[in-house]
Amino acid sequence: MDNKLLKKIVNIFFGAALIQGANIVLYMVLARLMPTEEFATYRQLFLIQAIVSAMSFSAIPTALLYFCNDSKALRVKWNYIKSIFILVLILGVTIAGVIFFTRETIALAFSNGKLVESLKFFAFVPLATMFVSMLASVFIVIDKTSMQIKVAALISVTKVISVTSVAYLYGDFQNILMATVLVNLAVGILAIFIILYFGVSYRLKFSVFKLFVPRLCLYALPLLLASSASILGLKIDHIIVSSLLGTSVYALYTVGAFEIPIFSLIQSSISAVLIPKITSNIKNKEYSQAEILWKTASYKSALLSFPLAIVFIIEAEYIITLLFSDKYSDAAPIFSLFSSLALLRIISFGLGLRAMGKTNVEFYCTLLYLISSGLGAYFFTSYFGVYGAALWLVVNTVMYAIFISLMTAKVSEYNLRLWRVYPFELLALTCLVAFVVCYTKLVNINEHISFVISLVEVSVLWCIGVKLLNEKKLKKNN
């Protein structure tokens, strides 16, 4: 992996990390200040936004990277960016209207009447979020990823300071909601301004727009359907828990199901930068080069992600109490289960199919995932409560990863095999280190000291294990 590519990944990673970190700080503060049911309602609003974004927008950044890879001319790239800008604007306004007029139905699905009034104001937040999310892809296309960190820092500071200030000064749900809506609209307008500012010298040609939109739809629609099925598969447990067990129990579940975003940030940052390169390799039938690049990236991701996952799994109760207060300590087992998904997060399993332009195949895979998620989550939640819902999500996600890996291999005529990309040696090391640390964990001592000891143990054992693996690999190569 060359230095320029690595620099892009680092810029995108830290930009996304700043925004996600701000969200964590915000949720930590609000979980402590807001009553349980109000905090659950607040989280449900952003769950709705995540689902809506996945069903309407999630394919667009990938499609932008995919099409801009075909052209070296900046003028053509800006025609693509501005075409997508217009589509996102139309799409966002339409979605805002749909949310506003169907808010009673949405509230019924979540068994939470407070959402009816809240969605009146929150309806335009997904539109603003779409433009903010689009920025990273635009910066990659125009080769200005260093701007992502500066913009993300501004957005993060603005969000945290404004909403937490209102929460401390006033404390009631309505004021916190209005502050959240206004600050999201403000950063959305900022994102629009930045995109238009950098593209001011490049006029959109209507002829390009007419030709590009059908191509975009042909590529993005199956991917959009796949993303919708995937996010619904990942989030349907939230809807079912809320509907079957009530808002108070959902507050507990949403805290436990809160995945520390470091894992998805590492994977998404790498994928965003690698999509053009892997796409180019696959189009040129250079499958071995694509595998080598992907394997290197996943191995480096796992070096950081896997030891962190061990700490989060073993010290789940400490971390949940530290972040959200002891009133959510019962969410620790759920947090452990969700943290184990980090072992899969190092690879975007649909990336190979997207790079080959086989987004329809990914859609069929994720549709099966959605169906099994819904049926399994309903059964496990009904019989085993919130812990059953979390357990099924993990099991179902593992099965999905295996299935889509097999489909990728079949579509590529076994030239692209994800089991050769995944770092199984580091997975084995993870299991060994987790067992040793868990078995030697001291009880009846100060919780802070216990956490530090676990952290040191994991770090030392991980470094020793990685060193031994590298020595073994070096001897094998010689």
N, C-alpha and C positions, 0 to 999 in steps of 0.2 A: 504494500500500500504506500503510494508516494506521499511526500510531505504536504503537497497542495490538497490532496484528497483528505488527508488526516486533519488538516487545518479547517476544512469545510465542516467535517464531522464535529470537531470540537466547538466551532462557532454555533452550529445548529443545536448541539447538545446543551451548551451553557445558556443559550437563549431560551430554549424550552424549559431548562431546569429552573431558571429564574421565575418564569411564569408559574410553573407547577409548585415551586417552593413558596411562592406568595400565596397560592391557594391553600397549601398545607397550614401556613401560619394563620391564615384567615379562618379556616375550619377549627383549628386549635383554640383560637380566641372565642369564636362563636359557640363552640361546644361547651365552654366553661361559663359563658355569660347568659346563654339562652336556655329557657326551659326545654326539657327533652322533646316534647311534641313540636314546639316551634322550630327547634333545630332539625328535626326530622322533615318538617315541611320545607324548610330552606334547602335541605339536601335533595328532596324530591324535585324541586324546581330545576336543579342542575342535572339531575338524572333525566328529566324530560328533555332538557337542552341537549344532553349527550346523545340521546336516542334520535331526536329530530335531526341533529347535525349528521349523524351516521347515515340516516335514511335519505338525506338530501344533498349533503355537501362532501362527505368523506372521500369520494372518488376523485374530486376535482383537483386537489393538489397533486395526486399521483398522475392524473391525466396530463396536467400541465408539464410535469417533468418528462413524461413519456414523449409527448409531441415536440417539446422544445429540444429534445435530444436529436431529433431528425434535422435540425437546422443550426447552422453556425452563425447566421446573420442576425444581429441584434434587432433589426427592424421587424423581421418576421416573428421573432420571439415576442416582441411587444404587441404585435397584432394578436397573437395567441393570448397573451396576458389580458389585454383589454377586452377581447371577446369573452373570456371567462369572467372578467370583472362585471360585464353587463349581465351575463347569465346569473351570477351570484346575487346581484342586486335584485333582479326580477324574482329569483327563487326565494330570497330572504324575505322580501315583502309579502310574497304569497304565503309563506310559512307562518309569518306573523299573523296574517289574517286568519289562517286555519286554526292556529292555537287560540286566538281571541274568541272565535265563534264556536269552538268545540271545547271550551274550558270546563264546562259542566260534565261532559262525557269523560274528559281526562281525570277530573276530580273523582268521579265515580269509579273509574278503573283503579285508582290508588286508595279508595275508601277514605278520602280526606277532603271534607267540604271546604276547608280553608283555601284550597288551591283555586277555587272558583274566582275569588276576589284577587288573589295574588297574581294569577295568570293574566289579568287585565293589564297589569303594568309590565310583567315579565316577558310578554309576547315578542317584543322586539330585540331582546337580548341575543337570541340565536343568530339574528342577522348581523349584529355587531361582532359576535364571536367568529363568524365565518370569515370576515375580512381580516381579523387578527390572525386567524389560523392560516390564511392564504399568504401572509407575508413571508414566512419561511421559504416556501416554494419559489416565490418571486425573487427573493434574494439569491437563492441557489441559481436560478435561471440567468440572472443578470450579473452573476459572480460578485455579489456584494454581501456575502454571509457575515462579514464582520459587523455589519449594521444590525444584524439580528440581536446581538448581545446588548447594544446600546438601547434599541427600541424596547426589548424585553425588560431591561432594567427600569426604564421609565414607566412602562405599563405596570410592572409589579409593585413599585413603590407607590404609584398613584392608587392602585386598587387597595392595597393593605392599609395605607394611612387613612384614606377616606372612609372605608367601611368600618374599620376597627375604632376610629374616632367617634363615629356615630353610635356604634355599639356601646362604647364606654360612657358617652355623654347622655344618651337617651335610653338605650337598652330595649325598647319595645320593637316587636317584629316589623311593624309597618315602616318605621323609620329606617331600619336596617335594610329592608327590601328596597325602598326607594333609593337609598344610597347605592346599593348594589346595581340597580337598573341604570341610574344616571352615570355611574363611573364606567360601566360596560359600554354604554352608548358613546361616552366620551372617547374611550380608547378605540372603539370601532371607527369613529370619525377620524381619529388620528391615523389609523391604518389606511383608510381611504385616501387621505391627504398624501401619505408617503408614496403609495402606489402611483397616484396621479402626478406627483412631483417628479419622480424618476422617469416617468413615461411621457412627460410633457412634449418632448421633441419628436415623438413618434406618433403620427396620426393613424387612427384605425381606418383601414380600407374596408368598406362594406362588402366588396367582392370576396375578400379573405374571410370575413365573418360568415358569409353565406356558405362558403365551402368548408370552413372549419367546424361549424356547429354540428352538421350531420356526422362528420368523422368523430368528433368528441362524444356525441351521444352513442355512436356505435361501440366505441371503446369503453366509455365510462358507465353506460347503463348496466351492463352485467356486473361490473365492479361495484357499482353503487348498490345493486341488489344484494351482492355478496356481503358488502360492508354492513348493510342494513340487517341482514340475517345474522351476521356475526355479532354485532353489537346487541341486538335483541337477544341472541343466545347467551351473551355474557351478562346482560342486565335483566333478563326476564325473571331471574330469581328475586331481584329487588321488588319488582311489581307483585310477584306472587306472595312474598313475605309480607309486604305492606297490605295486600288485599286480604290475606288469610289470617294474619296475626295482629294487625293493627299498627297504628302510627308509632306508639311507644316502643314496641318490639322492633319496629323497623329502624328506629333511631339507634338501637344497639347493633343491629345487623349492618347498618351503613357505616358505622365506625369500624367494626371488625372487617368488613369487606373493603375497607379503604386500603388500596395497595399503594405503598410508598412508590412514587412515580419514577424513582431512579432507574428501575428496570426497564420500563417501557420507554423512558427517555433515551437510554443507551441504544436500544433496538431501533426506535423510530428515527433517531438522528442518523444512525448508520444507514438505515434503509433509504432515507430521503436522498442521501448523497450517492448511494451505490446503485439505485434504480437505473440511472442513465448508463452507468458503466456496465452493469450486468446485462441490461437490455442490449447494449451494443455487442457484447461478447456472444450472447445467444443468437442475435440476428446474423452474426458472422459465423455461426456454428462453432464457436470457440467455447464449448461446454466445460472443458477442463479448466480454462482460465476463469470462467465464472465460478466454478466450484472452489478453486484455490482462493480467489478473492473473498468469497462468501465465508469459507471456512476460517480464514485468517481473521475476518471481522467478528465472527461468532466466538472464536476462541478468546480474542481480546476482550470481548464483552463479558464472557463467562468468568474471566480472571477477576473482574471487579464485582459482577452480579452475584455469583455463587456464594462467596464468603459472607456477603451482606445478607443474603437469604438465610444462611445458617443462623446468623445472629438474630434476625427478625423472628425466625421460627422458634428458637429456643428461649428467647427473651421477650416473647410476645406480650405477656402480662405487664412487664415493666414498661415497655414502649407505649402500649395503649394508655396506661395510667399516666405516664409522663406527658403524653401528647394531649389527651382528652379528659384527664382527671379520673379518679377512682370510681366515679359513678358508672363508667363504661368498662370496668375491669372484666366483666363477664363476656366481653367481646373478644378476649384473647385467643380462644381456640379458633374462632372464625378468622382472626388475623393471621394465625399460623398457617391455616389452610390456604388462604389467599397469597401469602408470602411464598408458598411452595410453587406457585405459578411462575415465579421468577426463573425457575429452571427451564421453562419453555419460552420465556419472553425474549431470550437472546436471539431468536430467529423469528422473522416474519414469514410464517409458513406459506402464505399466499404470494410471496414476492416472485417466486419462480414462474408461477402461472401468469402473473401480470406481465412479467418481462417477456414472456412468449406470446402475449396478446390473447391468452386463453382465459379471459375473465369470466366467460360463461361457465367453464368447468369449476372455477372457484365458487361461483354462485350456487351450483348444485351441491357442492360439498358443504357450504355454510348453511344451505337450506336444511339439509339433513341434521346439521348441528343445532339449528334453531328448534327443529321439531323435537329432537331428543332432549334438548335443554328444557323446553316447556313441560313436556310430559314427566321427565325425571324430577324437575324442580317441584312440580305440583305434588307428586307422590312422596318425595323425601321430606318436603316441608310439612305435609299433612301428617306424616307418621313420626318424624324425628325433629320437627321444629326448625329453628334457625340454623342449627349445626348440620342438620341433614341437607338443607339447601346449599350450604357452603361445600359440603363434601361432594355432592353430586356435580357441582360446577367444576371442581378440580378433576374428577374422574372423566367427565364428559369432554373437557378440554384436552386431556391427554389422548383420548380416543380420536378426537378431531385432528390433532396434530399427526397422529399415525396415519390416519386415512388420507389426509391431503398430501402427505409425503409420498404415499404410494401412488396417488393420482398424478402428482408432478412427475414422478419417475416414468409412469406409463405414457403420459402425453409427450414427454421428451425422448421417448423410446429408450429409456434408461440411461440417457446421457447426463441427466441432472438428478442426482440422488441425494436427498436431504440427509439421509443417515450417514453420508460421508462428510457432510457439512457440520453436523452436530458434534460437539466435543464430549463424547461419552467418557473419555478418560477423566475429564474434570467432574463429570457427574458422579463417577465412582468415588473420586476423592472427596466430593461434597458429602456423600453418604457416610464415608468413613470418619471424616472430621466431625460431622454432626453427632454420630454415635459416641465418639470419644468424649466430646465436650458435654453432651447430655449425661453420659454415664458418670463423669467425674464432677458434675456440677455440685457445688456445696450448698447445703440447706442451713436454715437457721442463722444466717448472717445478714448484715445490712444489704438491702436490695441494690443500692448503688455500687457497693463493692462487688457484689455478685455479678452485676452486669459488666463491670470493668474486667473482672477475671475471665468471664466468658469471651469478651471481645479480644483480650490478649491471647487466650488459648486458640481461638479461631484464627487470628492473624498469624501466630507462630506456626501452628500446624499446617495452615494453608501454604505459607511460604516454603516450608520444608517439603511439603507434598509436591508443589509445582516445580521446585528445584530438582527433585528426584525424577519427576516425569520428563523434564527437559534433558536431564543427563541420559535417561534411558532412550529418548528419541535421538539424541546425538550419537550414542553408540550404535543404534540401529541404522542410522544414515551412513555411518562410517563402515 
